[in-house]
């Protein structure tokens, strides 16, 4: 199964993802289409088998700020955040984003 990039476009959708993380890991990816680093990292994470929920900095900056507020993690872009049980369990930005780590969370293989 290839990577399924899903655009997050509303606060309601974001809230649903926080709720869904009680059943499964949810990967949020803040992406800027005008940033070369972000494009490169998005290409790197495109090897992941699963859902990546994308927040576009060009059109959904308020959602990116809401994520920062709800998680307590300072906003950066590109940035990946994994939610489990409604809480962030992994976050990284720029070249520190590790596709293999994101995949392990999506596979349910992570340290508690």
Secondary structure, DSSP 8 states (H G I E B T S, - for coil): ---EEEE---HHHHHHHHHHTTTS-EEEEEE-TT-HHHHHHHHHHTT-SSEEEEEETTT-HHHHHHHHHHH-----SSEEEEEETTEEEEEEEGGG--HHHHHHHHTT----
